[in-house]
């Protein structure tokens, strides 16, 4: 009985919107509110995502040792400069407790030129967003609410994804 209740609760909070070829996107029927989301830039300065309320935000949680992260990071980098998506801001947030030098080396090795480096603050956004693994990507609308998330890696250059995310641009 408990399993049935949990299933009903989960099913009522997400929409199974079909994106052809992309199966790991969870779209929320009712967008989730997260208060006071703070990340750190590479100078260790705090950034509140409410400063970007005029943009759709993509918060990608990753680490240098994560194989799926290595696979998706170049397409995420290209998404940042996609001319069809000029109202999107991507935050590549390292949650591997790795130093700046290691991350810069990773960016150089994988040709990442369009993304800035961000870190999970000591409060840990991994807990705030209840992340179960990486990569996980949280999609936040212009009202500051999480409207979807990607669990695992995807090709951010997939035209189906681009056409879908344009609706929120």
MARDOLUM-878241 format. One record per residue (C-alpha): residue in one letter; residue number from 0; x, y, z. Coordinates in steps of 0.2 Angstrom, whole numbers, plus 2048, in hexadecimal, padded with zeros to 3 digits. Example, Ala and Ser with C-alpha at 12.3 -4.5 7.8 and 13.67 -1.06 7.14 Angstrom:
REC  r    k   px   py   pz
REC  A    0  83E  7EA  827
REC  S    1  844  7FB  824
***
This chain:
REC  r    k   px   py   pz
REC  X    0  800  800  800
REC  X    1  80E  80C  804
REC  X    2  816  809  7F3
REC  X    3  806  80D  7EB
REC  X    4  804  81D  7F4
REC  X    5  816  822  7F0
REC  X    6  813  81E  7DE
REC  X    7  803  828  7DD
REC  X    8  80C  837  7E5
REC  X    9  81A  837  7D9
REC  X   10  80F  834  7CA
REC  X   11  804  843  7CF
REC  X   12  813  84F  7D0
REC  X   13  81B  84C  7BF
REC  X   14  815  84B  7AD
REC  X   15  81B  83E  7A1
REC  X   16  81E  84A  793
REC  X   17  826  840  785
REC  X   18  835  847  77E
REC  X   19  83A  83B  76F
REC  X   20  84A  833  774
REC  X   21  84C  83B  785
REC  X   22  846  830  792
REC  X   23  84E  837  7A2
REC  X   24  845  848  7A3
REC  X   25  839  84A  7B2
REC  X   26  82D  858  7AF
REC  X   27  823  85E  7BE
REC  X   28  811  861  7BC
REC  X   29  812  86F  7CA
REC  X   30  823  878  7C9
REC  X   31  82D  876  7DA
REC  X   32  832  885  7E3
REC  X   33  844  886  7EB
REC  X   34  849  894  7F6
REC  X   35  859  89D  7F7
REC  X   36  864  893  7EA
REC  X   37  876  898  7EC
REC  X   38  884  892  7E2
REC  X   39  897  897  7E3
REC  X   40  8A0  89D  7D4
REC  X   41  8B3  899  7D1
REC  X   42  8B8  8A8  7DC
REC  X   43  8AE  8A1  7EA
REC  X   44  8A1  8AF  7E9
REC  X   45  88F  8AB  7EC
REC  X   46  882  8AC  7DE
REC  X   47  86F  8AB  7E2
REC  X   48  866  8A5  7D2
REC  X   49  858  8B1  7D5
REC  X   50  865  8BD  7CC
REC  X   51  860  8B4  7BC
REC  X   52  84D  8B5  7BE
REC  X   53  84C  8BB  7AC
REC  X   54  853  8AA  7A5
REC  X   55  850  898  7A5
REC  X   56  85D  890  7AF
REC  X   57  865  87F  7AD
REC  X   58  86E  879  7BD
REC  X   59  879  86B  7B8
REC  X   60  881  861  7C6
REC  X   61  891  858  7C2
REC  X   62  8A3  852  7C7
REC  X   63  8B3  84F  7BD
REC  X   64  8B3  83D  7C1
REC  X   65  8A1  839  7BB
REC  X   66  8A2  830  7AA
REC  X   67  890  835  7A5
REC  X   68  895  847  7A9
REC  X   69  8A4  846  79E
REC  X   70  899  840  790
REC  X   71  88B  84E  791
REC  X   72  896  85D  796
REC  X   73  89B  862  784
REC  X   74  889  862  77E
REC  X   75  884  86D  78E
REC  X   76  892  879  789
REC  X   77  88B  87A  778
REC  X   78  87A  87D  77E
REC  X   79  880  88D  787
REC  X   80  883  895  777
REC  X   81  875  88E  76C
REC  X   82  86E  89D  763
REC  X   83  85C  896  765
REC  X   84  85D  897  778
REC  X   85  863  8A9  77C
REC  X   86  859  8A9  78D
REC  X   87  861  89A  795
REC  X   88  86F  89B  7A2
REC  X   89  878  88B  7A6
REC  X   90  881  888  7B7
REC  X   91  88D  879  7B6
REC  X   92  88E  876  7C9
REC  X   93  89C  86A  7CF
REC  X   94  897  860  7DE
REC  X   95  8A6  855  7DE
REC  X   96  8AF  860  7EB
REC  X   97  8BD  863  7DE
REC  X   98  8C9  871  7DD
REC  X   99  8C8  87F  7D0
REC  X  100  8D8  878  7C7
REC  X  101  8D1  867  7C5
REC  X  102  8C1  86E  7BE
REC  X  103  8CA  87A  7B2
REC  X  104  8D5  86B  7AC
REC  X  105  8C5  861  7A9
REC  X  106  8BD  870  79F
REC  X  107  8CD  871  794
REC  X  108  8CE  85E  791
REC  X  109  8BC  85E  78B
REC  X  110  8BC  86F  782
REC  X  111  8B0  877  78D
REC  X  112  8B1  88A  788
REC  X  113  89F  891  78B
REC  X  114  89B  88C  79D
REC  X  115  8A1  894  7AD
REC  X  116  8A6  88A  7BC
REC  X  117  89B  889  7CB
REC  X  118  89C  880  7DB
REC  X  119  88F  878  7E7
REC  X  120  890  883  7F8
REC  X  121  893  87A  808
REC  X  122  880  87A  80B
REC  X  123  87F  86E  7FC
REC  X  124  873  870  7EF
REC  X  125  874  85D  7EC
REC  X  126  869  85C  7FC
REC  X  127  85E  86A  7F8
REC  X  128  859  862  7E7
REC  X  129  859  850  7EE
REC  X  130  866  84B  7E1
REC  X  131  867  838  7DF
REC  X  132  877  838  7D4
REC  X  133  880  842  7C7
REC  X  134  87E  848  7BA
REC  X  135  86E  850  7BF
REC  X  136  867  860  7B7
REC  X  137  85A  86B  7BF
REC  X  138  850  876  7B3
REC  X  139  849  886  7BB
REC  X  140  83D  891  7B2
REC  X  141  83D  8A4  7B2
REC  X  142  832  8A4  7C1
REC  X  143  840  89C  7CB
REC  X  144  837  88B  7CC
REC  X  145  83E  87A  7C8
REC  X  146  833  874  7B9
REC  X  147  83D  864  7B4
REC  X  148  84D  85B  7B7
REC  X  149  858  84F  7AD
REC  X  150  85D  840  7B7
REC  X  151  86D  839  7AF
REC  X  152  876  840  7A0
REC  X  153  86E  845  78F
REC  X  154  874  84D  77F
REC  X  155  870  85F  782
REC  X  156  871  862  76F
REC  X  157  863  856  76B
REC  X  158  857  860  761
REC  X  159  848  859  76A
REC  X  160  84F  860  77A
REC  X  161  853  870  772
REC  X  162  842  872  76B
REC  X  163  83A  86D  77C
REC  X  164  845  879  786
REC  X  165  841  888  77A
REC  X  166  830  888  781
REC  X  167  837  88E  791
REC  X  168  844  89A  789
***
